[in-house]
Amino acid sequence: MDFTPCAQALQEIIVANQPVLPNVNPHAIPSFPLTNKLEDILKMKKENELSHKAKCRKNKKAEKSKGYFEQQEIKMAKQKKNKKEKRNKNKNKGKNSQ
């Protein structure tokens, strides 16, 4: 049995049903269903972008908290300095009164 005519007819049907892509934008996502592999690639790319955004958010929070802790250290240093000055002032008062 020769299946050549059937194979040719099937090939013509396949070619006729394939979508035609316009050459307008080479970076455009095609409107016909993507292959699984390409869909997976696009999904991974989107996940990577999301994880990148999450990392950026996390870094911003860390920078803010870092600034907060630096401010707290400065505040504590000022308090310590003020206590020393107050103590020295009280010592000097006691010496001057004697």
Distance bins in CASP14 RR format, pairs under 12 A and 6 or more apart:
PFRMAT RR
TARGET T0000
AUTHOR 0000-0000-0000
RMODE 2
METHOD distances of the structure
MODEL  1
1 7 0 0 0 0 0 1 0 0 0 0 0
2 8 0 0 0 0 0 1 0 0 0 0 0
3 9 0 0 0 0 0 1 0 0 0 0 0
3 10 0 0 0 0 1 0 0 0 0 0 0
3 11 0 0 0 0 0 1 0 0 0 0 0
4 10 0 0 0 0 0 1 0 0 0 0 0
4 11 0 0 0 0 0 1 0 0 0 0 0
5 11 0 0 0 0 0 1 0 0 0 0 0
5 12 0 0 0 0 0 1 0 0 0 0 0
6 12 0 0 0 0 0 1 0 0 0 0 0
6 13 0 0 0 0 0 1 0 0 0 0 0
7 13 0 0 0 0 0 1 0 0 0 0 0
7 14 0 0 0 0 0 1 0 0 0 0 0
8 14 0 0 0 0 0 1 0 0 0 0 0
8 15 0 0 0 0 0 1 0 0 0 0 0
9 15 0 0 0 0 0 1 0 0 0 0 0
9 16 0 0 0 0 0 1 0 0 0 0 0
10 16 0 0 0 0 0 1 0 0 0 0 0
10 17 0 0 0 0 0 1 0 0 0 0 0
11 17 0 0 0 0 0 1 0 0 0 0 0
11 18 0 0 0 0 0 1 0 0 0 0 0
12 18 0 0 0 0 0 1 0 0 0 0 0
17 32 0 0 0 0 0 1 0 0 0 0 0
18 30 0 0 0 0 0 1 0 0 0 0 0
18 32 0 0 0 0 1 0 0 0 0 0 0
18 33 0 0 0 0 0 1 0 0 0 0 0
19 30 1 0 0 1 0 0 0 0 0 0 0
19 31 1 0 0 1 0 0 0 0 0 0 0
19 32 1 0 1 0 0 0 0 0 0 0 0
19 33 0 0 0 0 1 0 0 0 0 0 0
19 34 0 0 0 0 0 1 0 0 0 0 0
20 30 0 0 0 0 0 1 0 0 0 0 0
20 31 0 0 0 0 0 1 0 0 0 0 0
20 32 0 0 0 0 1 0 0 0 0 0 0
21 28 0 0 0 0 1 0 0 0 0 0 0
21 29 0 0 0 0 0 1 0 0 0 0 0
21 30 1 0 0 1 0 0 0 0 0 0 0
21 31 0 0 0 0 1 0 0 0 0 0 0
21 32 0 0 0 0 1 0 0 0 0 0 0
22 28 0 0 0 0 1 0 0 0 0 0 0
22 30 0 0 0 0 1 0 0 0 0 0 0
22 31 0 0 0 0 1 0 0 0 0 0 0
24 30 0 0 0 0 0 1 0 0 0 0 0
25 31 0 0 0 0 0 1 0 0 0 0 0
29 38 0 0 0 0 1 0 0 0 0 0 0
29 39 0 0 0 0 0 1 0 0 0 0 0
29 41 0 0 0 0 0 1 0 0 0 0 0
29 42 1 0 0 1 0 0 0 0 0 0 0
29 45 0 0 0 0 0 1 0 0 0 0 0
29 46 0 0 0 0 0 1 0 0 0 0 0
30 38 0 0 0 0 1 0 0 0 0 0 0
30 39 0 0 0 0 0 1 0 0 0 0 0
30 42 0 0 0 0 0 1 0 0 0 0 0
32 38 0 0 0 0 0 1 0 0 0 0 0
33 39 0 0 0 0 1 0 0 0 0 0 0
34 40 0 0 0 0 1 0 0 0 0 0 0
34 41 0 0 0 0 1 0 0 0 0 0 0
34 42 1 0 0 1 0 0 0 0 0 0 0
34 43 0 0 0 0 0 1 0 0 0 0 0
35 41 0 0 0 0 1 0 0 0 0 0 0
35 42 0 0 0 0 0 1 0 0 0 0 0
36 42 0 0 0 0 0 1 0 0 0 0 0
36 43 0 0 0 0 0 1 0 0 0 0 0
37 43 0 0 0 0 0 1 0 0 0 0 0
37 44 0 0 0 0 0 1 0 0 0 0 0
38 44 0 0 0 0 0 1 0 0 0 0 0
38 45 0 0 0 0 0 1 0 0 0 0 0
39 45 0 0 0 0 0 1 0 0 0 0 0
39 46 0 0 0 0 0 1 0 0 0 0 0
40 46 0 0 0 0 0 1 0 0 0 0 0
40 47 0 0 0 0 0 1 0 0 0 0 0
41 47 0 0 0 0 0 1 0 0 0 0 0
41 48 0 0 0 0 0 1 0 0 0 0 0
42 48 0 0 0 0 0 1 0 0 0 0 0
42 49 0 0 0 0 0 1 0 0 0 0 0
43 49 0 0 0 0 0 1 0 0 0 0 0
43 50 0 0 0 0 0 1 0 0 0 0 0
44 50 0 0 0 0 0 1 0 0 0 0 0
44 51 0 0 0 0 0 1 0 0 0 0 0
45 51 0 0 0 0 0 1 0 0 0 0 0
45 52 0 0 0 0 0 1 0 0 0 0 0
46 52 0 0 0 0 0 1 0 0 0 0 0
46 53 0 0 0 0 0 1 0 0 0 0 0
47 53 0 0 0 0 0 1 0 0 0 0 0
47 54 0 0 0 0 0 1 0 0 0 0 0
48 54 0 0 0 0 0 1 0 0 0 0 0
48 55 0 0 0 0 0 1 0 0 0 0 0
49 55 0 0 0 0 0 1 0 0 0 0 0
49 56 0 0 0 0 0 1 0 0 0 0 0
50 56 0 0 0 0 0 1 0 0 0 0 0
50 57 0 0 0 0 0 1 0 0 0 0 0
51 57 0 0 0 0 0 1 0 0 0 0 0
51 58 0 0 0 0 0 1 0 0 0 0 0
52 58 0 0 0 0 0 1 0 0 0 0 0
52 59 0 0 0 0 0 1 0 0 0 0 0
53 59 0 0 0 0 0 1 0 0 0 0 0
53 60 0 0 0 0 0 1 0 0 0 0 0
54 60 0 0 0 0 0 1 0 0 0 0 0
54 61 0 0 0 0 0 1 0 0 0 0 0
55 61 0 0 0 0 0 1 0 0 0 0 0
55 62 0 0 0 0 0 1 0 0 0 0 0
56 62 0 0 0 0 0 1 0 0 0 0 0
56 63 0 0 0 0 0 1 0 0 0 0 0
57 63 0 0 0 0 0 1 0 0 0 0 0
57 64 0 0 0 0 0 1 0 0 0 0 0
58 64 0 0 0 0 0 1 0 0 0 0 0
58 65 0 0 0 0 0 1 0 0 0 0 0
59 65 0 0 0 0 0 1 0 0 0 0 0
59 66 0 0 0 0 0 1 0 0 0 0 0
60 66 0 0 0 0 0 1 0 0 0 0 0
60 67 0 0 0 0 0 1 0 0 0 0 0
61 67 0 0 0 0 0 1 0 0 0 0 0
61 68 0 0 0 0 0 1 0 0 0 0 0
62 68 0 0 0 0 0 1 0 0 0 0 0
62 69 0 0 0 0 0 1 0 0 0 0 0
63 69 0 0 0 0 0 1 0 0 0 0 0
63 70 0 0 0 0 0 1 0 0 0 0 0
64 70 0 0 0 0 0 1 0 0 0 0 0
64 71 0 0 0 0 0 1 0 0 0 0 0
65 71 0 0 0 0 0 1 0 0 0 0 0
65 72 0 0 0 0 0 1 0 0 0 0 0
66 72 0 0 0 0 0 1 0 0 0 0 0
66 73 0 0 0 0 0 1 0 0 0 0 0
67 73 0 0 0 0 1 0 0 0 0 0 0
67 74 0 0 0 0 1 0 0 0 0 0 0
67 75 0 0 0 0 0 1 0 0 0 0 0
68 74 0 0 0 0 0 1 0 0 0 0 0
68 75 0 0 0 0 0 1 0 0 0 0 0
69 75 0 0 0 0 0 1 0 0 0 0 0
69 76 0 0 0 0 0 1 0 0 0 0 0
70 76 0 0 0 0 0 1 0 0 0 0 0
70 77 0 0 0 0 0 1 0 0 0 0 0
71 77 0 0 0 0 0 1 0 0 0 0 0
71 78 0 0 0 0 0 1 0 0 0 0 0
72 78 0 0 0 0 0 1 0 0 0 0 0
72 79 0 0 0 0 0 1 0 0 0 0 0
73 79 0 0 0 0 0 1 0 0 0 0 0
73 80 0 0 0 0 0 1 0 0 0 0 0
74 80 0 0 0 0 0 1 0 0 0 0 0
74 81 0 0 0 0 0 1 0 0 0 0 0
75 81 0 0 0 0 0 1 0 0 0 0 0
75 82 0 0 0 0 0 1 0 0 0 0 0
76 82 0 0 0 0 0 1 0 0 0 0 0
76 83 0 0 0 0 0 1 0 0 0 0 0
77 83 0 0 0 0 0 1 0 0 0 0 0
77 84 0 0 0 0 0 1 0 0 0 0 0
78 84 0 0 0 0 0 1 0 0 0 0 0
78 85 0 0 0 0 0 1 0 0 0 0 0
79 85 0 0 0 0 0 1 0 0 0 0 0
79 86 0 0 0 0 0 1 0 0 0 0 0
80 86 0 0 0 0 0 1 0 0 0 0 0
80 87 0 0 0 0 0 1 0 0 0 0 0
81 87 0 0 0 0 0 1 0 0 0 0 0
81 88 0 0 0 0 0 1 0 0 0 0 0
82 88 0 0 0 0 0 1 0 0 0 0 0
82 89 0 0 0 0 0 1 0 0 0 0 0
83 89 0 0 0 0 0 1 0 0 0 0 0
83 90 0 0 0 0 0 1 0 0 0 0 0
84 90 0 0 0 0 0 1 0 0 0 0 0
84 91 0 0 0 0 0 1 0 0 0 0 0
85 91 0 0 0 0 0 1 0 0 0 0 0
85 92 0 0 0 0 0 1 0 0 0 0 0
86 92 0 0 0 0 0 1 0 0 0 0 0
86 93 0 0 0 0 0 1 0 0 0 0 0
87 93 0 0 0 0 0 1 0 0 0 0 0
87 94 0 0 0 0 0 1 0 0 0 0 0
88 94 0 0 0 0 0 1 0 0 0 0 0
88 95 0 0 0 0 0 1 0 0 0 0 0
89 95 0 0 0 0 0 1 0 0 0 0 0
89 96 0 0 0 0 0 1 0 0 0 0 0
90 96 0 0 0 0 0 1 0 0 0 0 0
90 97 0 0 0 0 0 1 0 0 0 0 0
91 97 0 0 0 0 0 1 0 0 0 0 0
91 98 0 0 0 0 0 1 0 0 0 0 0
92 98 0 0 0 0 0 1 0 0 0 0 0
END
